[in-house]
Amino acid sequence: AEEENLPLSAMERRTRHHALLGRTVFRRGGAGDGDTRWNRATEALRTEVERAMDTAGVDVWLTPALADLPPEATDWHQRSWGRSLWASMRFSPFTPLANVLGWPAMTVPCGRTATPAGRVLPTSVQLVGRPGSEPTLLSLAAAIESAGTIDSAG
């Protein structure tokens, strides 16, 4: 918002809240380029995750894309920033880690499931690899998709 010189007054309330929070973090030195708390913490996390992957002997992480059935569609833009953030964290707790690490990741369809109300929804898994692992992720995704779908819908 700042780089594009977008006025806060033109933003929806929750987008404005998000922009102000980001500005506060950057101004206090919590993020940005160089030696910041965010960059130091991210580098420490990368080191820890790589060590865990080495110890486990794995090249790719496989996680659910969603931790639970998604919420019903609604006017999320009218809900508070905190309520939307909480919903995102609850239903998609695995996907942000790849973004924080800056590592390649993808979500791959792998089947379907039924809701308690009887609706059948698609499901997917997330693949996360180390930097430079895009060919491995794409090959694995192709194998998952060519194997067919896992049907837990009954």
MDTraj code that builds the backbone (N, CA, C; nanometers):
import mdtraj as md
import numpy as np

residues = "ALA GLU GLU GLU ASN LEU PRO LEU SER ALA MET GLU ARG ARG THR ARG HIS HIS ALA LEU LEU GLY ARG THR VAL PHE ARG ARG GLY GLY ALA GLY ASP GLY ASP THR ARG TRP ASN ARG ALA THR GLU ALA LEU ARG THR GLU VAL GLU ARG ALA MET ASP THR ALA GLY VAL ASP VAL TRP LEU THR PRO ALA LEU ALA ASP LEU PRO PRO GLU ALA THR ASP TRP HIS GLN ARG SER TRP GLY ARG SER LEU TRP ALA SER MET ARG PHE SER PRO PHE THR PRO LEU ALA ASN VAL LEU GLY TRP PRO ALA MET THR VAL PRO CYS GLY ARG THR ALA THR PRO ALA GLY ARG VAL LEU PRO THR SER VAL GLN LEU VAL GLY ARG PRO GLY SER GLU PRO THR LEU LEU SER LEU ALA ALA ALA ILE GLU SER ALA GLY THR ILE ASP SER ALA GLY".split()
xyz = np.array([
    [0.0825, -0.1192, 0.0000],
    [0.0000, 0.0000, 0.0000],
    [0.0871, 0.1259, 0.0000],
    [0.1927, 0.1219, 0.0809],
    [0.2796, 0.2385, 0.0885],
    [0.3560, 0.2603, -0.0415],
    [0.4103, 0.1523, -0.0979],
    [0.4867, 0.1642, -0.2218],
    [0.4020, 0.2165, -0.3367],
    [0.2759, 0.1817, -0.3394],
    [0.1861, 0.2254, -0.4461],
    [0.1162, 0.3556, -0.4112],
    [0.1469, 0.4090, -0.2920],
    [0.0869, 0.5329, -0.2452],
    [-0.0662, 0.5239, -0.2413],
    [-0.1148, 0.4088, -0.1957],
    [-0.2595, 0.3889, -0.1853],
    [-0.3104, 0.4523, -0.0560],
    [-0.4125, 0.5341, -0.0634],
    [-0.4651, 0.5964, 0.0585],
    [-0.5389, 0.4935, 0.1445],
    [-0.5101, 0.4956, 0.2716],
    [-0.5778, 0.4038, 0.3634],
    [-0.7288, 0.4227, 0.3598],
    [-0.7733, 0.5442, 0.3379],
    [-0.9171, 0.5737, 0.3379],
    [-0.9902, 0.5006, 0.2252],
    [-0.9196, 0.4584, 0.1209],
    [-0.9833, 0.3890, 0.0090],
    [-0.9954, 0.2390, 0.0329],
    [-0.9379, 0.1922, 0.1415],
    [-0.9369, 0.0481, 0.1692],
    [-1.0543, 0.0073, 0.2566],
    [-1.0935, -0.1203, 0.2429],
    [-1.1930, -0.1751, 0.3354],
    [-1.1327, -0.1763, 0.4751],
    [-1.2177, -0.1764, 0.5748],
    [-1.1742, -0.1662, 0.7139],
    [-1.0693, -0.2710, 0.7499],
    [-1.0924, -0.3957, 0.7147],
    [-0.9979, -0.4995, 0.7560],
    [-0.8689, -0.4932, 0.6758],
    [-0.8742, -0.4482, 0.5499],
    [-0.7528, -0.4305, 0.4701],
    [-0.6713, -0.3155, 0.5280],
    [-0.7383, -0.2107, 0.5702],
    [-0.6719, -0.0970, 0.6336],
    [-0.6022, -0.1425, 0.7616],
    [-0.6695, -0.2251, 0.8405],
    [-0.6116, -0.2778, 0.9643],
    [-0.4845, -0.3582, 0.9328],
    [-0.4912, -0.4418, 0.8311],
    [-0.3761, -0.5228, 0.7913],
    [-0.2604, -0.4335, 0.7462],
    [-0.2885, -0.3328, 0.6669],
    [-0.1852, -0.2406, 0.6190],
    [-0.1211, -0.1652, 0.7356],
    [-0.2007, -0.1193, 0.8305],
    [-0.1465, -0.0472, 0.9461],
    [-0.0600, -0.1381, 1.0328],
    [-0.1015, -0.2617, 1.0496],
    [-0.0216, -0.3575, 1.1259],
    [0.1133, -0.3796, 1.0563],
    [0.1099, -0.3966, 0.9244],
    [0.2339, -0.4143, 0.8489],
    [0.3257, -0.2943, 0.8615],
    [0.2710, -0.1761, 0.8517],
    [0.3517, -0.0541, 0.8660],
    [0.4174, -0.0483, 1.0030],
    [0.3434, -0.0839, 1.1051],
    [0.3974, -0.0817, 1.2412],
    [0.5134, -0.1793, 1.2547],
    [0.4963, -0.2990, 1.2020],
    [0.6021, -0.4002, 1.2100],
    [0.7273, -0.3517, 1.1377],
    [0.7115, -0.2971, 1.0166],
    [0.8271, -0.2485, 0.9403],
    [0.8951, -0.1309, 1.0100],
    [0.8181, -0.0379, 1.0607],
    [0.8764, 0.0812, 1.1235],
    [0.9514, 0.0480, 1.2522],
    [0.9116, -0.0570, 1.3198],
    [0.9789, -0.0963, 1.4441],
    [1.0949, -0.1923, 1.4179],
    [1.1271, -0.2148, 1.2912],
    [1.2415, -0.2985, 1.2575],
    [1.2149, -0.4468, 1.2666],
    [1.0895, -0.4854, 1.2700],
    [1.0563, -0.6270, 1.2817],
    [1.0661, -0.7020, 1.1508],
    [1.0618, -0.6312, 1.0384],
    [1.0669, -0.6960, 0.9076],
    [1.1350, -0.6015, 0.8100],
    [1.1542, -0.6490, 0.6894],
    [1.2190, -0.5689, 0.5859],
    [1.3480, -0.6338, 0.5416],
    [1.4260, -0.5621, 0.4651],
    [1.5533, -0.6131, 0.4173],
    [1.6585, -0.6017, 0.5268],
    [1.7623, -0.6844, 0.5162],
    [1.8751, -0.6729, 0.6078],
    [1.8578, -0.7532, 0.7341],
    [1.9284, -0.7103, 0.8379],
    [1.9332, -0.7821, 0.9648],
    [1.8171, -0.7380, 1.0530],
    [1.7029, -0.8055, 1.0353],
    [1.5848, -0.7737, 1.1150],
    [1.5481, -0.8939, 1.2002],
    [1.4663, -0.8711, 1.2994],
    [1.4197, -0.9834, 1.3835],
    [1.3515, -1.0882, 1.2980],
    [1.2691, -1.0441, 1.2013],
    [1.1973, -1.1389, 1.1153],
    [1.2954, -1.2243, 1.0353],
    [1.3922, -1.1615, 0.9734],
    [1.4876, -1.2351, 0.8905],
    [1.5725, -1.3304, 0.9733],
    [1.6135, -1.2889, 1.0924],
    [1.6903, -1.3787, 1.1802],
    [1.6051, -1.4973, 1.2225],
    [1.4801, -1.4720, 1.2583],
    [1.3913, -1.5812, 1.3005],
    [1.3614, -1.6752, 1.1838],
    [1.3426, -1.6195, 1.0653],
    [1.3152, -1.7025, 0.9479],
    [1.4349, -1.7907, 0.9149],
    [1.5534, -1.7354, 0.9216],
    [1.6744, -1.8146, 0.8941],
    [1.6910, -1.9249, 0.9977],
    [1.6642, -1.8963, 1.1245],
    [1.6718, -1.9986, 1.2288],
    [1.5688, -2.1085, 1.2032],
    [1.4494, -2.0697, 1.1596],
    [1.3454, -2.1682, 1.1296],
    [1.3868, -2.2552, 1.0107],
    [1.4417, -2.1944, 0.9058],
    [1.4891, -2.2725, 0.7903],
    [1.5921, -2.3765, 0.8340],
    [1.6861, -2.3343, 0.9160],
    [1.7903, -2.4247, 0.9646],
    [1.7288, -2.5400, 1.0434],
    [1.6334, -2.5088, 1.1286],
    [1.5675, -2.6115, 1.2104],
    [1.4879, -2.7092, 1.1238],
    [1.4156, -2.6573, 1.0255],
    [1.3355, -2.7439, 0.9386],
    [1.4269, -2.8320, 0.8534],
    [1.5342, -2.7749, 0.7992],
    [1.6284, -2.8555, 0.7202],
    [1.6912, -2.9648, 0.8051],
    [1.7264, -2.9328, 0.9278],
    [1.7838, -3.0327, 1.0186],
    [1.6829, -3.1446, 1.0445],
    [1.5582, -3.1085, 1.0672],
    [1.4543, -3.2094, 1.0918],
    [1.4341, -3.2978, 0.9690],
    [1.4367, -3.2367, 0.8490],
    [1.4208, -3.3152, 0.7263],
    [1.5402, -3.4086, 0.7066],
    [1.6613, -3.3591, 0.7341],
    [1.7808, -3.4434, 0.7227],
    [1.7737, -3.5601, 0.8203],
    [1.7361, -3.5319, 0.9443],
    [1.7269, -3.6358, 1.0474],
    [1.6242, -3.7421, 1.0083],
    [1.5121, -3.6973, 0.9518],
    [1.4060, -3.7908, 0.9123],
    [1.4342, -3.8555, 0.7772],
    [1.5321, -3.8034, 0.7037],
    [1.5647, -3.8591, 0.5726],
    [1.4576, -3.8323, 0.4679],
    [1.3961, -3.7148, 0.4740],
    [1.2909, -3.6824, 0.3779],
    [1.3334, -3.5654, 0.2898],
    [1.2859, -3.5685, 0.1654],
    [1.3136, -3.4615, 0.0705],
    [1.1946, -3.3678, 0.0541],
    [1.0753, -3.4198, 0.0807],
    [0.9523, -3.3441, 0.0590],
    [0.8599, -3.3667, 0.1776],
    [0.7996, -3.2560, 0.2222],
    [0.6945, -3.2652, 0.3233],
    [0.5617, -3.2846, 0.2542],
    [0.4796, -3.3703, 0.3082],
    [0.3433, -3.3902, 0.2598],
    [0.2508, -3.3560, 0.3758],
    [0.1655, -3.2564, 0.3567],
    [0.0698, -3.2182, 0.4604],
    [-0.0689, -3.2094, 0.3983],
    [-0.1722, -3.2146, 0.4791],
    [-0.3042, -3.1812, 0.4241],
    [-0.3028, -3.0345, 0.3801],
    [-0.3761, -3.0015, 0.2770],
    [-0.3879, -2.8614, 0.2383],
    [-0.4776, -2.7886, 0.3375],
    [-0.5803, -2.8553, 0.3853],
    [-0.6711, -2.8001, 0.4855],
    [-0.6766, -2.8932, 0.6050],
    [-0.6924, -2.8367, 0.7227],
    [-0.6976, -2.9163, 0.8446],
    [-0.8385, -2.9629, 0.8785],
    [-0.9365, -2.9055, 0.8131],
    [-1.0755, -2.9352, 0.8447],
    [-1.1583, -2.9016, 0.7208],
    [-1.2832, -2.9376, 0.7242],
    [-1.3712, -2.8970, 0.6153],
    [-1.3777, -2.7456, 0.6121],
    [-1.3792, -2.6865, 0.4947],
    [-1.3814, -2.5398, 0.4883],
    [-1.5135, -2.4843, 0.5410],
    [-1.5094, -2.3602, 0.5880],
    [-1.6336, -2.2986, 0.6353],
    [-1.7241, -2.2684, 0.5173],
    [-1.8490, -2.2501, 0.5459],
    [-1.9443, -2.2134, 0.4417],
    [-1.9038, -2.0790, 0.3813],
    [-1.9321, -2.0638, 0.2550],
    [-1.9055, -1.9364, 0.1882],
    [-1.9917, -1.8286, 0.2536],
    [-1.9318, -1.7142, 0.2719],
    [-2.0024, -1.6033, 0.3351],
    [-1.9358, -1.4732, 0.2933],
    [-1.9812, -1.3647, 0.3448],
    [-1.9237, -1.2344, 0.3153],
    [-1.8029, -1.2107, 0.4069],
    [-1.6937, -1.2830, 0.3816],
    [-1.5758, -1.2730, 0.4675],
    [-1.5204, -1.1311, 0.4699],
    [-1.5352, -1.0585, 0.3626],
    [-1.4818, -0.9225, 0.3584],
    [-1.5528, -0.8293, 0.4564],
    [-1.6694, -0.8716, 0.5050],
    [-1.7429, -0.7897, 0.6003],
    [-1.7124, -0.8284, 0.7441],
    [-1.6399, -0.9365, 0.7615],
    [-1.6040, -0.9795, 0.8963],
    [-1.4766, -0.9090, 0.9403],
    [-1.4505, -0.9136, 1.0680],
    [-1.3317, -0.8454, 1.1195],
    [-1.2046, -0.9137, 1.0710],
    [-1.0970, -0.8377, 1.0740],
    [-0.9666, -0.8898, 1.0330],
    [-0.9282, -1.0090, 1.1214],
    [-0.9464, -0.9942, 1.2516],
    [-0.9107, -1.1017, 1.3440],
    [-0.9922, -1.2284, 1.3216],
    [-1.1193, -1.2125, 1.2954],
    [-1.2048, -1.3294, 1.2718],
    [-1.1646, -1.4024, 1.1429],
    [-1.1311, -1.3263, 1.0408],
    [-1.0857, -1.3874, 0.9158],
    [-0.9510, -1.4562, 0.9349],
    [-0.8606, -1.3904, 1.0078],
    [-0.7291, -1.4501, 1.0347],
    [-0.7448, -1.5803, 1.1117],
    [-0.8302, -1.5811, 1.2125],
    [-0.8523, -1.7016, 1.2924],
    [-0.9063, -1.8152, 1.2052],
    [-0.9996, -1.7855, 1.1176],
    [-1.0547, -1.8876, 1.0278],
    [-0.9457, -1.9426, 0.9369],
    [-0.8617, -1.8547, 0.8840],
    [-0.7528, -1.9000, 0.7973],
    [-0.6565, -1.9900, 0.8740],
    [-0.6221, -1.9499, 0.9949],
    [-0.5289, -2.0292, 1.0755],
    [-0.5901, -2.1647, 1.1117],
    [-0.7170, -2.1671, 1.1364],
    [-0.7832, -2.2921, 1.1757],
    [-0.7940, -2.3890, 1.0586],
    [-0.8303, -2.3396, 0.9423],
    [-0.8560, -2.4280, 0.8300],
    [-0.7334, -2.4534, 0.7438],
    [-0.6342, -2.3665, 0.7505],
    [-0.5164, -2.3841, 0.6677],
    [-0.3891, -2.3562, 0.7475],
    [-0.3631, -2.4350, 0.8512],
    [-0.2461, -2.4064, 0.9345],
    [-0.1140, -2.4524, 0.8740],
    [-0.1180, -2.5378, 0.7719],
    [0.0046, -2.5959, 0.7186],
    [0.0669, -2.5130, 0.6062],
    [-0.0150, -2.4439, 0.5295],
    [0.0364, -2.3765, 0.4105],
    [0.1229, -2.2527, 0.4390],
    [0.1013, -2.1770, 0.5453],
    [0.1846, -2.0576, 0.5650],
    [0.3326, -2.0877, 0.5866],
    [0.3663, -2.2041, 0.6391],
    [0.5063, -2.2331, 0.6680],
    [0.5927, -2.2251, 0.5427],
    [0.5453, -2.2770, 0.4304],
    [0.6232, -2.2702, 0.3062],
    [0.6454, -2.1247, 0.2657],
    [0.5459, -2.0400, 0.2857],
    [0.5613, -1.8983, 0.2530],
    [0.6646, -1.8318, 0.3431],
    [0.6593, -1.8620, 0.4724],
    [0.7554, -1.8035, 0.5657],
    [0.8968, -1.8486, 0.5311],
    [0.9123, -1.9781, 0.5005],
    [1.0443, -2.0309, 0.4661],
    [1.0933, -1.9784, 0.3312],
    [0.9983, -1.9454, 0.2433],
    [1.0349, -1.9045, 0.1080],
    [1.0681, -2.0244, 0.0205],
    [1.0154, -2.1397, 0.0556],
    [1.0446, -2.2637, -0.0158],
    [0.9342, -2.2945, -0.1163],
    [0.9674, -2.3726, -0.2194],
    [0.8649, -2.4102, -0.3167],
    [0.7623, -2.5050, -0.2543],
    [0.6386, -2.4849, -0.2920],
    [0.5304, -2.5694, -0.2418],
    [0.4178, -2.5680, -0.3432],
    [0.3354, -2.6701, -0.3368],
    [0.2182, -2.6750, -0.4241],
    [0.1100, -2.7577, -0.3569],
    [-0.0111, -2.7295, -0.3964],
    [-0.1256, -2.8068, -0.3498],
    [-0.1722, -2.8925, -0.4653],
    [-0.1942, -3.0220, -0.4368],
    [-0.2272, -3.1191, -0.5406],
    [-0.3605, -3.1870, -0.5066],
    [-0.4559, -3.1873, -0.5995],
    [-0.5823, -3.2580, -0.5739],
    [-0.5546, -3.4063, -0.5539],
    [-0.6248, -3.4657, -0.4578],
    [-0.5978, -3.6072, -0.4313],
    [-0.7225, -3.6882, -0.3985],
    [-0.8373, -3.6303, -0.4034],
    [-0.9568, -3.7087, -0.3719],
    [-1.0738, -3.6202, -0.3380],
    [-1.1653, -3.6785, -0.2645],
    [-1.2837, -3.6040, -0.2217],
    [-1.3326, -3.6603, -0.0914],
    [-1.4125, -3.5820, -0.0236],
    [-1.4662, -3.6222, 0.1053],
    [-1.6091, -3.5703, 0.1176],
    [-1.6844, -3.6293, 0.2053],
    [-1.8233, -3.5875, 0.2266],
    [-1.8340, -3.5101, 0.3568],
    [-1.9133, -3.4058, 0.3542],
    [-1.9387, -3.3274, 0.4750],
    [-2.0490, -3.3952, 0.5551],
    [-2.0654, -3.3578, 0.6811],
    [-2.1762, -3.4139, 0.7592],
    [-2.3128, -3.3879, 0.6933],
    [-2.3222, -3.2799, 0.6149],
    [-2.4476, -3.2479, 0.5466],
    [-2.4626, -3.3246, 0.4157],
    [-2.3619, -3.4073, 0.3816],
    [-2.3716, -3.4888, 0.2613],
    [-2.3144, -3.4265, 0.1352],
    [-2.2560, -3.3079, 0.1459],
    [-2.1925, -3.2467, 0.0291],
    [-2.0583, -3.3139, 0.0041],
    [-2.0256, -3.3376, -0.1205],
    [-1.8976, -3.3971, -0.1561],
    [-1.8045, -3.2849, -0.2022],
    [-1.6875, -3.2775, -0.1375],
    [-1.5914, -3.1718, -0.1660],
    [-1.4569, -3.2316, -0.2081],
    [-1.3837, -3.1615, -0.2927],
    [-1.2505, -3.2086, -0.3291],
    [-1.1537, -3.1915, -0.2125],
    [-1.0541, -3.2766, -0.2079],
    [-0.9490, -3.2651, -0.1074],
    [-0.8150, -3.2536, -0.1786],
    [-0.7157, -3.2083, -0.1047],
    [-0.5831, -3.1953, -0.1641],
    [-0.4768, -3.2046, -0.0558],
    [-0.3546, -3.2288, -0.1011],
    [-0.2394, -3.2310, -0.0128],
    [-0.1442, -3.1203, -0.0551],
    [-0.0597, -3.0805, 0.0373],
    [0.0443, -2.9818, 0.0073],
    [0.1783, -3.0531, 0.0053],
    [0.2577, -3.0230, -0.0948],
    [0.3944, -3.0725, -0.1043],
    [0.4873, -2.9544, -0.0807],
    [0.5832, -2.9694, 0.0077],
    [0.6801, -2.8639, 0.0368],
    [0.8195, -2.9220, 0.0204],
    [0.9028, -2.8537, -0.0554],
    [1.0401, -2.8991, -0.0762],
    [1.1391, -2.7887, -0.0477],
    [1.2634, -2.8264, -0.0408],
    [1.3711, -2.7293, -0.0190],
    [1.3917, -2.6448, -0.1448],
    [1.4637, -2.5354, -0.1325],
    [1.4931, -2.4545, -0.2512],
    [1.5556, -2.5391, -0.3623],
    [1.5064, -2.5192, -0.4835],
    [1.5572, -2.5936, -0.5986],
    [1.4903, -2.7273, -0.6224],
    [1.3914, -2.7620, -0.5414],
    [1.3277, -2.8935, -0.5525],
    [1.2047, -2.8945, -0.6428],
    [1.1847, -2.7902, -0.7203],
    [1.0659, -2.7824, -0.8053],
    [1.0495, -2.9047, -0.8961],
    [1.1560, -2.9562, -0.9620],
    [1.1375, -3.0758, -1.0457],
    [1.0859, -3.1962, -0.9660],
    [1.1366, -3.2129, -0.8453],
    [1.0902, -3.3232, -0.7599],
    [0.9439, -3.3042, -0.7231],
    [0.9057, -3.1820, -0.6859],
    [0.7664, -3.1552, -0.6493],
    [0.6728, -3.1792, -0.7670],
    [0.7122, -3.1329, -0.8852],
    [0.6278, -3.1524, -1.0035],
    [0.6140, -3.3005, -1.0381],
    [0.7220, -3.3768, -1.0265],
    [0.7158, -3.5213, -1.0537],
    [0.6250, -3.5916, -0.9541],
    [0.6398, -3.5567, -0.8278],
    [0.5566, -3.6174, -0.7245],
    [0.4099, -3.5803, -0.7443],
    [0.3831, -3.4549, -0.7789],
    [0.2453, -3.4123, -0.8052],
    [0.1860, -3.4898, -0.9208],
    [0.2642, -3.5099, -1.0267],
    [0.2154, -3.5868, -1.1419],
    [0.1845, -3.7309, -1.1010],
    [0.2688, -3.7886, -1.0167],
    [0.2448, -3.9259, -0.9706],
    [0.1178, -3.9350, -0.8862],
    [0.0971, -3.8379, -0.7994],
    [-0.0239, -3.8371, -0.7163],
    [-0.1480, -3.8249, -0.8043],
    [-0.1436, -3.7339, -0.9011],
    [-0.2601, -3.7145, -0.9874],
    [-0.2841, -3.8344, -1.0795],
    [-0.1776, -3.8960, -1.1302],
    [-0.1962, -4.0092, -1.2209],
    [-0.2412, -4.1353, -1.1485],
    [-0.2160, -4.1419, -1.0179],
    [-0.2587, -4.2576, -0.9388],
    [-0.4082, -4.2592, -0.9184],
    [-0.4757, -4.1528, -0.9566],
    [-0.6200, -4.1455, -0.9353],
    [-0.6504, -4.0755, -0.8046],
    [-0.7743, -4.0728, -0.7714],
    [-0.8143, -4.0017, -0.6512],
    [-0.8413, -4.0984, -0.5388],
    [-0.8223, -4.0474, -0.4202],
    [-0.8567, -4.1199, -0.2979],
    [-0.9974, -4.0774, -0.2631],
    [-1.0876, -4.1694, -0.2590],
    [-1.2270, -4.1338, -0.2365],
    [-1.2677, -4.1690, -0.0950],
    [-1.2811, -4.0675, -0.0110],
    [-1.3290, -4.0916, 0.1244],
    [-1.4732, -4.0449, 0.1398],
    [-1.5384, -4.0241, 0.0254],
    [-1.6756, -3.9754, 0.0292],
    [-1.7762, -4.0887, 0.0482],
    [-1.7269, -4.2080, 0.0470],
    [-1.8179, -4.3175, 0.0721],
    [-1.8407, -4.3931, -0.0504],
])
top = md.Topology()
chain = top.add_chain()
for i, resn in enumerate(residues, 1):
    res = top.add_residue(resn, chain, resSeq=i)
    for name in ("N", "CA", "C"):
        top.add_atom(name, md.element.get_by_symbol(name[0]), res)
traj = md.Trajectory(xyz[None], top)
